Amino acid sequence: MERSATLTGNLTIGNQLTNPVASSVDAAAQTAHKATDKIADKAAVQIDRSAAAVHRAVDVAAGVATSTEAWASGTFEQAQQATTRLTESASASIRARPIAAVVGVLIVGYLLGRLARP
């Protein structure tokens, strides 16, 4: 076996250090690397799970927004149709009896004016 001295003063046999401190530091470094790799793997799994949960939440929110938009659009169209029907009905009634319509409006205005007074 060939023995030689390294720059740090450690004796080597072949390619192995004979210094027990260096060996334990090397072992600790390897253990730390393994632990870091395990933590990184677990973190990656958790990040993937979190990303999937966020994607599901966004998909659900988009679905709710789409259905809400469809409902609101339908409700708006129904309100427009009801307004059109009411306007046409009122116009037909006023054309049929214009004097009664004016008298009715005057009575409603008078009553509202009386209710508004303290």
FENKA-V712571 format. One record per pair of residues at least 24 apart in sequence whose C-alpha atoms are under 6 Angstrom apart, sorted by the first residue. I is the first residue (numbers start at 1). J is the second residue. D is the distance in whole Angstrom. If there is no record, write none. Layout:
# FENKA-V712571
i=I j=J d=D
i=I j=J d=D
This chain:
# FENKA-V712571
none
